[in-house]
Amino acid sequence: MSTKILLPFTKVISRLNYAQKFILISFLFCIPIIMLFVIWFNTHQEKIDITHQEQKGITSINSIIPLFLAVQEHRALYSSYTNGLTNVKPDIETTEKEIDTQIQKIDQVVAQNEFADSSKQWQSIQADWKTLQTEQFSLNNADSFDRHTAIINKMNNFVLITADDSGMSLDTEIDSYYLMDVFVNQLTQTMEKNAQLRGEGQNILQKKKITEAELVDILLEKGQMQSLRDGIADSLDTAYKNNSQLESILGAQGKTTLATLDQFLTTVNNDLITDKTFATTPSTFYDAATQTIEATHTFTTSISNELNELLQQRIHRLTESRNIIIGITILALLLVTLFYLAFYRSVREAVQRLRDGATAMASGDLSQHIHLTTQDELRQVGDAFNQTIQELNLLLRRNQDIAAQSSAASIQLKDVANESTQAMQQIAEAIQGVSSGTDTQKKATEETANAMNEMSVGIARIAESASEVAESSIQATGRAQFGDQQLVSAVNQMESIRDSVHQSGDTVKVLAEHSQEIGQIVTVIMNIAAQTQLLSLNANIEAARAGEHGRGFAVVAGEVGKLAEQTKSSVGLISRLVADIEQLVQQAVQSMEQTQTETESGIEAIQNAHQTLNGILNATQLVSAQIQEVSATSEEISAGMEEVTASIVEVSEVSMRTSDEAETMAAATEQQLASMEEINASAESLSDMSTQLQEDLSKFKLRD
């Protein structure tokens, strides 16, 4: 809700710079302040103006009081004149001149004060007075008294109207209000009642009698005067309570005036109401009344002066308070203006420094530190800005270090990739050699297997021949026991034995030759296995240098190494078996040679027919034993050849697996070589990016 309310104001304020914002806010603040100040100033000035108007009203009232008294005196003198005292006519004329003089003065005052209603009332008074002055000598006592009283009443109305026009009737302070009431409403009326009693009393005392109507008028006027006197006393007491200084100034005179009024009221009661003889002379009563009027007039003048002083003090107080408040307001506005300017300058300097810092940051200078002397929210922005610069320094410093490390690592990676590529090429060539060697090994093992199969067949024949020789030896031994008649058969048999021995010798020789060939093949296989193991070791070394990318290749190289080790073990076993076979073949050759020699000796003996049967028997037994030994040896050779054949078959299978693994390794090596080429390209790209990153980061100026 608050966001929606503030949205239009936020849009407006966001479009302004700081100076415009301050001007706008100051203008908006100044509107109610100026309005309140104007209202206060007008109200305060209005009080001062009203007080001035009240002073003018007092001046107007003071100006008419002498006329008021003069008309009263003129009324009294004319009353005496109509009652037969013609000697007062000069006094009447003197009073009329005084009245004319007072009228001229009042004209000036009324013209200066410019009270509209009072001016109309004053014009009416002047007109009535001129009429009265023209017609006065044609009027009787009662008419003259009434005409004078009417003019005096208009003067009282003039006082009231002037009080209303000047604002005296609505005075706002209690002490001055009650003094105004005494001055405007009570004292003038009191003097009028006093003057009326003076005139009526003088007439009664001159006549020495009083009518019922006159007595009623005297009692009524005396009661009104007593009421006015009590009102004056009450108003003065209220004014004194609210302003103790008034009592010290007016208290004594006020008491004297009240006492004078009381004394005159007593005189009226004694001389006009109680004393039916009317012994008091008219002049004595007149003087007493006049003295009371003068005392009242004197007190009226004192109240007027004090009231004017109170109003002047009020004007001074209001003016002083107005000037003080205006001065304070001007000082406050000056201070506000200075603080606004200082605030604007502080904000502008802070924003300027932040802008300069941001500009420097944009240009790559991160070595600066923004120092703001202000302690407001902009200081927090500056601290956050410095923290940002510090963090960027650390970040860019780390990035520079990382870029340098990345550059060095990319160069090293590029070198390693090149070395790995070369190593992979060597491994590929080595694996190609291994593959070729395994092909050769496979062919050699196939040839060895074929040779061993042939040797097995030959050995089987030897075993068969040996069995036949053994049987023949047994028969020869039996026949030797039967005598010479069997010699021919023995000779034939010996010839057969000689042929068999010859054949066996040839077979054994062939077996020896095959055994030598097997030894050579085994040596070739041993060399291939050793070369394969060496290549596997080199492959493991290159795979280790290749690191993570050579891990799969290392596994393949390890398997090749294991196969080479197995091949080496199997070939070693075959080599030992072939060595045993060669040893047995040598023994068989020696035995066959010995058998051949004995057979030839037997043949020679039989041919000579001179050897004894015991010698033949012994020789035959010896031949039989050796033939049995040959037969056993042949069987052992046959068993060994089966083992050799099985080993050769196993070697052939191992060679085939080695060939397959070599092909797999070759494919993996080609794939690894392609990966190394990609790594090399990535290393070059990483090196270029690291160089570019170092160039970009070198643009930033960092702190030490």
C-alpha positions as CSV (number, residue, x, y, z in Angstrom):
1,M,0.0,0.0,0.0
2,S,2.7,2.4,1.0
3,T,4.7,1.5,-2.2
4,K,1.7,2.4,-4.4
5,I,1.2,5.7,-2.5
6,L,4.9,6.6,-2.8
7,L,5.2,5.4,-6.4
8,P,4.3,8.7,-8.2
9,F,6.4,10.7,-5.8
10,T,9.3,8.3,-6.3
11,K,9.1,8.7,-10.1
12,V,9.1,12.5,-9.8
13,I,12.0,12.6,-7.3
14,S,14.0,10.1,-9.3
15,R,14.1,12.4,-12.3
16,L,15.8,15.2,-10.4
17,N,19.4,15.8,-9.4
18,Y,20.3,16.6,-5.9
19,A,20.1,20.4,-6.3
20,Q,16.6,20.1,-7.8
21,K,15.6,17.7,-5.1
22,F,16.7,20.1,-2.4
23,I,15.0,23.0,-4.1
24,L,11.8,21.0,-4.5
25,I,11.7,19.7,-0.9
26,S,12.7,23.1,0.5
27,F,9.9,24.8,-1.6
28,L,7.4,22.3,-0.3
29,F,8.6,22.7,3.2
30,C,8.5,26.5,2.9
31,I,4.9,26.6,1.7
32,P,3.3,25.5,5.0
33,I,6.0,27.3,7.0
34,I,5.5,30.6,5.2
35,M,1.7,30.2,5.4
36,L,1.9,29.6,9.1
37,F,4.3,32.4,9.5
38,V,2.1,34.7,7.5
39,I,-0.9,33.7,9.5
40,W,0.9,34.2,12.8
41,F,2.4,37.5,11.6
42,N,-0.9,38.7,10.5
43,T,-2.6,37.7,13.7
44,H,0.2,39.2,15.8
45,Q,0.3,42.3,13.7
46,E,-3.5,42.5,13.9
47,K,-3.2,42.5,17.7
48,I,-0.7,45.3,17.5
49,D,-3.0,47.2,15.1
50,I,-6.0,46.6,17.3
51,T,-4.0,47.9,20.2
52,H,-3.1,51.0,18.2
53,Q,-6.8,51.3,17.3
54,E,-7.6,51.1,21.0
55,Q,-5.2,53.9,21.7
56,K,-6.9,55.9,19.0
57,G,-10.2,55.1,20.7
58,I,-8.9,56.3,24.0
59,T,-7.7,59.5,22.3
60,S,-11.1,60.0,20.8
61,I,-12.9,59.4,24.1
62,N,-10.5,61.6,26.0
63,S,-11.1,64.3,23.4
64,I,-14.8,64.2,24.0
65,I,-14.8,64.1,27.8
66,P,-14.0,67.9,28.1
67,L,-16.9,68.6,25.7
68,F,-19.0,66.2,27.7
69,L,-18.3,68.1,30.9
70,A,-18.7,71.5,29.2
71,V,-22.2,70.5,27.9
72,Q,-23.1,69.3,31.3
73,E,-22.0,72.6,32.8
74,H,-23.9,74.4,30.1
75,R,-27.0,72.5,30.9
76,A,-26.6,73.4,34.6
77,L,-25.9,77.1,33.9
78,Y,-28.9,77.3,31.5
79,S,-31.1,75.7,34.1
80,S,-30.0,78.3,36.6
81,Y,-30.7,80.9,34.0
82,T,-34.2,79.7,33.3
83,N,-34.8,79.7,37.1
84,G,-34.1,83.4,37.2
85,L,-30.4,83.6,37.8
86,T,-29.6,85.9,34.8
87,N,-26.2,86.7,36.1
88,V,-24.9,83.4,34.9
89,K,-25.4,84.4,31.2
90,P,-21.7,85.4,30.8
91,D,-20.8,82.0,32.2
92,I,-23.1,80.5,29.6
93,E,-21.4,82.3,26.8
94,T,-17.9,81.4,28.2
95,T,-19.0,77.8,28.3
96,E,-20.3,77.9,24.8
97,K,-16.9,79.2,23.6
98,E,-15.3,76.4,25.4
99,I,-17.6,74.0,23.7
100,D,-16.8,75.4,20.3
101,T,-13.1,75.1,21.0
102,Q,-13.5,71.5,22.1
103,I,-15.6,70.8,19.0
104,Q,-12.8,71.9,16.8
105,K,-10.3,69.7,18.6
106,I,-12.6,66.8,18.4
107,D,-13.0,67.4,14.6
108,Q,-9.3,66.9,14.2
109,V,-9.2,63.8,16.3
110,V,-12.2,62.2,14.6
111,A,-10.7,63.1,11.2
112,Q,-7.4,61.5,12.2
113,N,-8.9,58.3,13.7
114,E,-11.2,57.7,10.8
115,F,-13.8,55.7,12.7
116,A,-16.8,55.6,10.4
117,D,-19.6,55.0,12.9
118,S,-18.0,57.4,15.4
119,S,-17.8,60.1,12.7
120,K,-21.5,59.8,11.9
121,Q,-22.3,60.0,15.6
122,W,-20.1,63.0,16.0
123,Q,-21.8,64.7,13.1
124,S,-25.1,64.1,14.7
125,I,-23.9,65.5,17.9
126,Q,-22.6,68.7,16.2
127,A,-25.9,69.1,14.4
128,D,-27.9,68.8,17.6
129,W,-25.6,71.2,19.4
130,K,-26.0,73.8,16.7
131,T,-29.7,73.4,16.8
132,L,-29.7,73.7,20.6
133,Q,-27.5,76.7,20.5
134,T,-29.9,78.4,18.1
135,E,-33.0,77.6,20.0
136,Q,-31.9,77.5,23.6
137,F,-33.2,80.9,24.7
138,S,-36.7,79.9,23.5
139,L,-36.8,76.7,25.5
140,N,-38.1,76.3,29.0
141,N,-36.1,74.6,31.7
142,A,-37.4,71.1,31.2
143,D,-37.0,71.2,27.4
144,S,-33.5,72.6,27.7
145,F,-32.6,70.0,30.2
146,D,-34.0,67.2,28.0
147,R,-32.2,68.6,24.9
148,H,-28.9,68.9,26.7
149,T,-29.4,65.4,28.1
150,A,-30.1,64.0,24.7
151,I,-26.8,65.5,23.4
152,I,-24.9,64.1,26.4
153,N,-26.5,60.7,25.8
154,K,-25.3,60.9,22.2
155,M,-21.9,61.6,23.5
156,N,-22.1,58.5,25.7
157,N,-23.2,56.6,22.6
158,F,-20.2,58.2,20.8
159,V,-17.9,56.8,23.5
160,L,-19.5,53.3,23.2
161,I,-19.4,53.4,19.4
162,T,-15.8,54.6,19.5
163,A,-15.0,51.7,21.9
164,D,-16.6,49.3,19.5
165,D,-14.9,50.8,16.4
166,S,-11.5,50.8,18.0
167,G,-11.9,47.3,19.5
168,M,-11.8,48.5,23.1
169,S,-15.0,46.6,23.9
170,L,-13.4,43.3,22.9
171,D,-10.1,43.8,24.6
172,T,-8.4,40.4,25.1
173,E,-6.6,41.0,28.4
174,I,-8.6,41.0,31.7
175,D,-6.9,43.9,33.4
176,S,-7.2,46.3,30.5
177,Y,-10.7,45.0,29.7
178,Y,-12.0,45.9,33.1
179,L,-10.2,49.3,33.0
180,M,-11.8,49.8,29.5
181,D,-15.2,48.9,31.1
182,V,-14.7,51.4,33.9
183,F,-13.4,54.1,31.5
184,V,-16.0,53.6,28.7
185,N,-19.2,52.4,30.4
186,Q,-19.1,53.4,34.0
187,L,-17.2,56.6,34.7
188,T,-18.8,58.7,31.9
189,Q,-22.2,57.5,32.9
190,T,-21.4,58.1,36.6
191,M,-20.4,61.7,35.7
192,E,-23.7,62.1,33.8
193,K,-25.8,60.8,36.7
194,N,-23.8,63.1,39.0
195,A,-24.4,66.0,36.7
196,Q,-28.1,65.2,36.4
197,L,-28.4,65.0,40.2
198,R,-26.5,68.3,40.4
199,G,-28.9,70.1,38.1
200,E,-32.1,68.6,39.6
201,G,-30.9,69.1,43.1
202,Q,-30.0,72.7,42.4
203,N,-33.5,73.3,41.1
204,I,-35.2,71.6,44.1
205,L,-33.0,73.5,46.6
206,Q,-33.8,76.7,44.8
207,K,-37.6,76.0,45.0
208,K,-37.3,74.6,48.5
209,K,-39.8,71.9,47.5
210,I,-39.9,68.6,45.6
211,T,-42.6,66.9,43.8
212,E,-43.3,63.2,43.8
213,A,-42.0,62.8,40.2
214,E,-38.9,64.7,41.1
215,L,-38.4,62.5,44.1
216,V,-38.8,59.4,42.0
217,D,-36.3,60.7,39.5
218,I,-33.9,61.6,42.3
219,L,-34.2,58.1,43.9
220,L,-33.9,56.4,40.5
221,E,-30.8,58.4,39.5
222,K,-29.3,57.9,43.0
223,G,-29.8,54.2,42.6
224,Q,-28.3,54.1,39.2
225,M,-25.3,56.1,40.4
226,Q,-24.9,53.7,43.3
227,S,-25.0,50.8,40.9
228,L,-22.4,52.5,38.7
229,R,-20.3,53.1,41.8
230,D,-20.5,49.5,42.8
231,G,-19.7,48.4,39.3
232,I,-16.6,50.6,39.3
233,A,-15.4,49.1,42.5
234,D,-16.0,45.5,41.3
235,S,-14.2,46.2,38.0
236,L,-11.3,47.8,39.7
237,D,-11.0,44.8,42.1
238,T,-11.0,42.4,39.1
239,A,-8.3,44.5,37.3
240,Y,-6.2,44.7,40.5
241,K,-6.4,40.9,40.9
242,N,-5.1,40.3,37.4
243,N,-2.5,43.1,37.5
244,S,-1.2,43.9,41.0
245,Q,0.7,46.9,39.6
246,L,-2.6,48.6,38.8
247,E,-3.5,48.7,42.5
248,S,-0.3,50.4,43.4
249,I,-0.9,53.0,40.7
250,L,-4.7,53.5,40.8
251,G,-5.6,52.1,44.2
252,A,-5.4,55.2,46.3
253,Q,-7.0,57.5,43.8
254,G,-9.7,54.9,43.1
255,K,-10.6,54.7,46.8
256,T,-10.7,58.5,47.0
257,T,-13.0,58.7,44.0
258,L,-15.2,56.0,45.4
259,A,-15.3,57.8,48.7
260,T,-16.2,61.0,47.0
261,L,-19.0,59.3,45.2
262,D,-20.2,57.8,48.4
263,Q,-20.1,61.2,50.1
264,F,-22.0,62.8,47.3
265,L,-24.6,60.1,47.4
266,T,-24.9,60.8,51.1
267,T,-25.3,64.5,50.4
268,V,-28.1,63.7,47.9
269,N,-29.8,61.5,50.4
270,N,-29.5,64.1,53.2
271,D,-30.2,67.3,51.3
272,L,-32.8,66.1,48.8
273,I,-34.5,63.1,50.3
274,T,-34.3,63.2,54.0
275,D,-34.2,66.9,54.8
276,K,-37.7,68.2,53.9
277,T,-36.7,71.7,54.9
278,F,-34.1,71.9,52.0
279,A,-31.8,74.0,54.2
280,T,-28.8,73.5,52.0
281,T,-28.1,76.3,49.7
282,P,-28.1,75.5,45.9
283,S,-24.5,76.7,45.5
284,T,-23.3,74.4,48.3
285,F,-25.0,71.4,46.7
286,Y,-23.8,72.5,43.3
287,D,-20.2,72.8,44.5
288,A,-20.4,69.4,46.1
289,A,-21.7,67.8,42.9
290,T,-19.1,69.6,40.8
291,Q,-16.3,68.5,43.1
292,T,-17.5,64.9,42.7
293,I,-17.6,65.3,38.9
294,E,-14.1,66.8,38.9
295,A,-12.8,63.9,41.1
296,T,-14.4,61.4,38.8
297,H,-13.0,63.2,35.8
298,T,-9.6,63.2,37.4
299,F,-9.8,59.5,38.0
300,T,-11.0,59.0,34.5
301,T,-8.0,60.8,33.2
302,S,-5.7,58.6,35.4
303,I,-7.5,55.4,34.1
304,S,-7.2,56.7,30.6
305,N,-3.5,57.3,31.0
306,E,-2.9,54.0,32.7
307,L,-5.0,52.2,30.1
308,N,-3.0,53.9,27.4
309,E,0.2,52.9,29.2
310,L,-1.0,49.3,29.4
311,L,-1.8,49.4,25.7
312,Q,1.6,50.9,25.0
313,Q,3.2,48.1,27.0
314,R,1.2,45.6,25.1
315,I,2.3,47.1,21.8
316,H,5.9,47.1,23.0
317,R,5.5,43.5,24.2
318,L,3.8,42.3,21.1
319,T,6.3,44.2,18.9
320,E,9.2,42.8,20.9
321,S,7.8,39.3,20.7
322,R,7.1,39.8,17.0
323,N,10.6,41.0,16.3
324,I,12.1,38.2,18.4
325,I,10.1,35.6,16.7
326,I,10.9,37.2,13.3
327,G,14.6,37.3,14.3
328,I,14.5,33.7,15.5
329,T,12.6,32.7,12.3
330,I,15.1,34.5,10.1
331,L,18.0,33.0,12.1
332,A,16.4,29.6,11.9
333,L,15.8,30.0,8.1
334,L,19.4,31.2,7.8
335,L,20.6,28.2,9.8
336,V,18.3,25.9,7.8
337,T,19.6,27.4,4.6
338,L,23.2,27.1,5.7
339,F,22.6,23.5,6.9
340,Y,20.8,22.8,3.6
341,L,23.7,24.2,1.6
342,A,26.2,22.3,3.9
343,F,24.1,19.1,3.5
344,Y,23.9,19.6,-0.2
345,R,27.7,20.3,-0.4
346,S,28.4,17.3,1.8
347,V,26.2,15.0,-0.3
348,R,27.6,16.5,-3.5
349,E,31.2,16.0,-2.3
350,A,30.4,12.4,-1.2
351,V,28.6,11.6,-4.5
352,Q,31.5,13.3,-6.4
353,R,34.0,11.1,-4.6
354,L,32.0,8.0,-5.1
355,R,31.6,9.0,-8.8
356,D,35.3,9.6,-9.2
357,G,36.0,6.3,-7.5
358,A,33.5,4.5,-9.7
359,T,35.1,6.2,-12.8
360,A,38.6,5.2,-11.6
361,M,37.3,1.6,-11.1
362,A,35.8,1.6,-14.5
363,S,39.2,2.6,-15.9
364,G,40.8,-0.2,-14.0
365,D,42.3,1.7,-11.0
366,L,41.5,-0.3,-7.9
367,S,44.3,1.0,-5.8
368,Q,42.4,4.0,-4.4
369,H,40.6,4.4,-1.0
370,I,37.5,6.6,-0.8
371,H,37.5,8.6,2.4
372,L,34.2,10.3,3.3
373,T,34.1,12.6,6.3
374,T,30.3,12.3,6.6
375,Q,28.8,10.0,9.2
376,D,25.4,9.4,7.5
377,E,24.2,6.6,5.2
378,L,26.6,7.8,2.4
379,R,29.4,6.9,4.8
380,Q,28.0,3.4,4.8
381,V,27.9,3.5,1.0
382,G,31.5,4.7,1.0
383,D,32.5,1.9,3.4
384,A,30.7,-0.6,1.2
385,F,32.4,0.9,-1.8
386,N,35.8,0.5,-0.2
387,Q,34.9,-3.0,0.8
388,T,34.0,-3.7,-2.8
389,I,37.3,-2.3,-4.0
390,Q,39.2,-4.4,-1.4
391,E,37.3,-7.5,-2.4
392,L,37.9,-6.8,-6.1
393,N,41.6,-6.2,-5.3
394,L,41.7,-9.6,-3.6
395,L,39.7,-11.2,-6.4
396,L,41.7,-9.7,-9.2
397,R,45.0,-10.4,-7.3
398,R,43.9,-14.1,-7.1
399,N,42.8,-14.0,-10.7
400,Q,46.2,-12.6,-11.7
401,D,47.9,-15.3,-9.8
402,I,45.6,-17.9,-11.2
403,A,46.1,-16.5,-14.7
404,A,49.8,-16.6,-14.2
405,Q,49.6,-20.2,-12.9
406,S,47.1,-21.1,-15.7
407,S,49.5,-19.6,-18.2
408,A,52.4,-21.6,-16.8
409,A,50.3,-24.7,-16.4
410,S,49.0,-24.3,-20.0
411,I,52.6,-24.0,-21.2
412,Q,53.6,-27.0,-19.1
413,L,50.4,-28.9,-20.2
414,K,51.3,-28.0,-23.8
415,D,54.8,-29.4,-23.3
416,V,53.5,-32.5,-21.6
417,A,50.9,-32.9,-24.3
418,N,53.6,-32.7,-26.9
419,E,55.8,-35.2,-25.0
420,S,52.7,-37.4,-24.4
421,T,51.9,-37.2,-28.1
422,Q,55.5,-38.2,-29.0
423,A,55.4,-40.9,-26.3
424,M,52.1,-42.2,-27.7
425,Q,53.5,-42.3,-31.1
426,Q,56.5,-44.3,-29.8
427,I,54.0,-46.5,-27.9
428,A,52.0,-46.9,-31.1
429,E,55.1,-47.9,-33.0
430,A,56.1,-50.2,-30.1
431,I,52.7,-51.8,-30.1
432,Q,52.9,-52.2,-33.8
433,G,56.2,-54.0,-33.2
434,V,54.6,-56.1,-30.5
435,S,51.8,-56.9,-32.9
436,S,54.3,-57.9,-35.6
437,G,56.2,-59.9,-33.0
438,T,53.1,-61.6,-31.8
439,D,52.3,-62.5,-35.4
440,T,55.8,-63.9,-35.8
441,Q,55.5,-65.7,-32.4
442,K,52.2,-67.1,-33.5
443,K,53.7,-68.5,-36.7
444,A,56.7,-69.9,-34.8
445,T,54.5,-71.6,-32.3
446,E,52.4,-73.1,-35.1
447,E,55.6,-74.4,-36.7
448,T,56.8,-75.6,-33.4
449,A,53.5,-77.4,-32.8
450,N,53.7,-79.0,-36.2
451,A,57.3,-80.1,-35.4
452,M,56.4,-81.4,-32.0
453,N,53.5,-83.4,-33.6
454,E,56.0,-84.9,-36.0
455,M,58.4,-85.7,-33.1
456,S,55.5,-87.2,-31.2
457,V,54.8,-89.5,-34.2
458,G,58.5,-90.4,-34.4
459,I,58.8,-91.1,-30.7
460,A,55.7,-93.3,-31.0
461,R,57.4,-95.2,-33.7
462,I,60.5,-95.5,-31.6
463,A,58.4,-96.8,-28.8
464,E,56.9,-99.3,-31.1
465,S,60.3,-100.3,-32.4
466,A,61.6,-100.5,-28.9
467,S,58.8,-102.8,-28.0
468,E,59.5,-105.0,-31.0
469,V,63.2,-105.0,-30.1
470,A,62.3,-106.0,-26.6
471,E,60.2,-108.9,-27.8
472,S,63.0,-109.9,-30.2
473,S,65.5,-109.8,-27.4
474,I,63.3,-112.0,-25.3
475,Q,62.9,-114.4,-28.2
476,A,66.7,-114.2,-28.8
477,T,67.3,-115.0,-25.2
478,G,65.0,-118.0,-25.4
479,R,66.5,-119.1,-28.6
480,A,69.9,-118.7,-27.1
481,Q,68.9,-121.1,-24.5
482,F,67.8,-123.6,-27.1
483,G,71.1,-123.7,-28.8
484,D,72.9,-123.2,-31.9
485,Q,70.0,-124.3,-34.0
486,Q,68.5,-120.9,-33.5
487,L,71.6,-119.0,-34.6
488,V,70.4,-118.5,-38.1
489,S,67.2,-117.1,-36.8
490,A,69.2,-115.0,-34.3
491,V,71.4,-113.8,-37.1
492,N,68.3,-112.8,-39.0
493,Q,66.8,-111.3,-36.0
494,M,70.0,-109.4,-35.2
495,E,70.0,-108.1,-38.7
496,S,66.5,-106.9,-38.1
497,I,67.6,-105.4,-34.8
498,R,70.5,-103.7,-36.5
499,D,68.0,-102.3,-39.1
500,S,65.7,-101.2,-36.3
501,V,68.6,-99.7,-34.4
502,H,69.7,-97.9,-37.5
503,Q,66.2,-96.7,-38.0
504,S,65.9,-95.7,-34.3
505,G,69.2,-93.9,-34.6
506,D,68.0,-92.0,-37.5
507,T,64.8,-91.2,-35.7
508,V,66.6,-90.1,-32.6
509,K,68.9,-87.9,-34.7
510,V,65.9,-86.4,-36.3
511,L,64.5,-85.9,-32.9
512,A,67.7,-84.3,-31.8
513,E,67.5,-82.0,-34.8
514,H,63.9,-81.1,-34.0
515,S,64.8,-80.5,-30.4
516,Q,67.5,-78.1,-31.5
517,E,64.9,-76.3,-33.7
518,I,62.5,-76.2,-30.8
519,G,65.3,-74.7,-28.7
520,Q,65.9,-72.0,-31.3
521,I,62.1,-71.3,-31.5
522,V,61.9,-71.1,-27.7
523,T,64.9,-68.7,-27.8
524,V,63.0,-66.6,-30.3
525,I,59.8,-66.7,-28.2
526,M,61.9,-65.8,-25.1
527,N,63.4,-62.8,-27.0
528,I,59.9,-61.7,-28.2
529,A,58.5,-62.1,-24.7
530,A,61.5,-60.0,-23.3
531,Q,60.9,-57.4,-26.0
532,T,57.2,-57.4,-25.2
533,Q,57.9,-57.0,-21.5
534,L,60.3,-54.2,-22.3
535,L,57.7,-52.5,-24.5
536,S,55.1,-53.0,-21.8
537,L,57.4,-51.3,-19.3
538,N,58.0,-48.4,-21.7
539,A,54.2,-48.1,-22.2
540,N,53.7,-48.0,-18.5
541,I,56.3,-45.3,-18.1
542,E,54.7,-43.2,-20.9
543,A,51.2,-43.8,-19.5
544,A,52.4,-42.6,-16.1
545,R,53.8,-39.5,-17.8
546,A,50.5,-38.9,-19.6
547,G,48.8,-38.8,-16.2
548,E,45.0,-39.1,-16.1
549,H,44.8,-39.4,-19.9
550,G,47.1,-42.4,-19.9
551,R,45.4,-44.3,-17.2
552,G,43.4,-46.6,-19.6
553,F,46.5,-47.1,-21.6
554,A,48.4,-48.0,-18.5
555,V,45.9,-50.8,-17.8
556,V,46.4,-52.2,-21.3
557,A,50.1,-52.0,-21.0
558,G,49.9,-53.8,-17.7
559,E,47.9,-56.6,-19.3
560,V,50.4,-56.8,-22.1
561,G,53.2,-57.0,-19.5
562,K,51.3,-59.8,-17.7
563,L,50.9,-61.7,-21.0
564,A,54.6,-61.2,-21.8
565,E,55.5,-62.5,-18.3
566,Q,53.2,-65.5,-18.8
567,T,54.7,-66.1,-22.2
568,K,58.1,-65.9,-20.7
569,S,57.2,-68.3,-18.0
570,S,55.6,-70.8,-20.5
571,V,58.6,-70.4,-22.9
572,G,60.9,-71.0,-19.9
573,L,59.0,-74.2,-19.1
574,I,59.1,-75.2,-22.7
575,S,62.9,-74.5,-22.8
576,R,63.4,-76.7,-19.8
577,L,61.3,-79.5,-21.3
578,V,63.2,-79.1,-24.6
579,A,66.5,-79.3,-22.7
580,D,65.3,-82.5,-21.0
581,I,64.3,-83.8,-24.3
582,E,67.7,-83.0,-25.8
583,Q,69.4,-84.7,-22.9
584,L,67.2,-87.8,-23.3
585,V,67.7,-87.7,-27.0
586,Q,71.5,-87.6,-26.4
587,Q,71.2,-90.5,-24.1
588,A,69.0,-92.3,-26.7
589,V,71.6,-91.6,-29.3
590,Q,74.3,-93.0,-27.1
591,S,72.2,-96.0,-26.3
592,M,71.4,-96.5,-29.9
593,E,75.0,-96.2,-30.9
594,Q,75.9,-98.7,-28.1
595,T,73.1,-100.9,-29.2
596,Q,74.3,-100.7,-32.8
597,T,77.8,-101.6,-31.7
598,E,76.6,-104.5,-29.7
599,T,74.3,-105.6,-32.4
600,E,77.1,-105.6,-34.9
601,S,79.3,-107.4,-32.4
602,G,76.5,-110.0,-32.0
603,I,76.1,-110.3,-35.6
604,E,79.9,-110.8,-35.9
605,A,79.7,-113.3,-33.1
606,I,76.8,-115.1,-34.6
607,Q,78.5,-115.0,-38.0
608,N,81.5,-116.4,-36.4
609,A,79.3,-118.8,-34.4
610,H,82.1,-119.2,-32.1
611,Q,80.8,-117.3,-29.1
612,T,79.3,-119.2,-26.4
613,L,75.6,-119.2,-25.7
614,N,76.4,-117.6,-22.3
615,G,78.0,-114.6,-24.0
616,I,75.1,-114.5,-26.4
617,L,72.7,-114.8,-23.6
618,N,74.4,-112.0,-21.6
619,A,74.6,-109.9,-24.7
620,T,71.0,-110.6,-25.4
621,Q,70.0,-109.7,-21.8
622,L,72.0,-106.5,-22.0
623,V,70.4,-105.7,-25.3
624,S,67.0,-106.5,-23.8
625,A,67.6,-104.3,-20.8
626,Q,68.7,-101.4,-23.0
627,I,65.8,-101.9,-25.3
628,Q,63.5,-101.7,-22.3
629,E,65.3,-98.6,-21.2
630,V,64.9,-97.2,-24.7
631,S,61.3,-98.1,-24.6
632,A,60.8,-96.4,-21.3
633,T,62.8,-93.4,-22.5
634,S,60.7,-93.3,-25.6
635,E,57.6,-93.4,-23.5
636,E,59.0,-90.5,-21.3
637,I,59.9,-88.6,-24.5
638,S,56.4,-89.2,-25.8
639,A,54.9,-87.9,-22.6
640,G,57.3,-84.9,-22.6
641,M,56.5,-84.3,-26.2
642,E,52.8,-84.2,-25.3
643,E,53.5,-81.7,-22.6
644,V,55.7,-79.7,-25.0
645,T,52.9,-79.8,-27.6
646,A,50.4,-78.6,-24.9
647,S,52.8,-75.8,-23.9
648,I,53.3,-74.9,-27.5
649,V,49.5,-74.8,-28.0
650,E,49.2,-72.7,-24.8
651,V,52.0,-70.4,-26.2
652,S,50.1,-70.2,-29.4
653,E,46.9,-69.2,-27.6
654,V,48.8,-66.7,-25.5
655,S,50.3,-65.3,-28.7
656,M,46.9,-65.1,-30.3
657,R,45.6,-63.2,-27.2
658,T,48.7,-61.1,-27.2
659,S,48.1,-60.3,-30.8
660,D,44.4,-59.4,-30.1
661,E,45.5,-57.3,-27.1
662,A,48.2,-55.6,-29.2
663,E,45.5,-54.8,-31.8
664,T,43.3,-53.4,-29.0
665,M,46.3,-51.5,-27.6
666,A,47.0,-50.1,-31.0
667,A,43.4,-48.9,-31.4
668,A,43.5,-47.4,-27.9
669,T,46.8,-45.9,-28.6
670,E,45.4,-44.3,-31.8
671,Q,42.4,-43.0,-29.7
672,Q,44.8,-41.8,-27.0
673,L,46.9,-40.1,-29.6
674,A,43.8,-38.3,-30.9
675,S,42.9,-37.3,-27.3
676,M,46.4,-36.0,-26.8
677,E,46.1,-34.0,-30.0
678,E,42.9,-32.5,-28.6
679,I,44.6,-31.9,-25.3
680,N,47.4,-30.2,-27.1
681,A,44.9,-28.0,-28.9
682,S,43.1,-27.3,-25.6
683,A,46.4,-26.5,-24.0
684,E,47.2,-24.0,-26.8
685,S,43.7,-22.5,-26.4
686,L,44.1,-22.4,-22.6
687,S,47.5,-20.7,-23.1
688,D,45.9,-18.1,-25.4
689,M,43.1,-17.5,-23.0
690,S,45.6,-17.2,-20.1
691,T,47.6,-14.7,-22.0
692,Q,44.5,-12.7,-22.9
693,L,43.3,-12.9,-19.2
694,Q,46.8,-11.7,-18.0
695,E,46.6,-8.8,-20.5
696,D,43.0,-7.9,-19.3
697,L,44.0,-8.2,-15.6
698,S,47.2,-6.2,-16.2
699,K,44.9,-3.2,-17.0
700,F,43.8,-3.1,-13.4
701,K,45.9,-1.1,-11.0
702,L,45.8,-2.9,-7.6
703,R,47.0,-2.1,-4.1
704,D,50.3,-3.2,-2.9
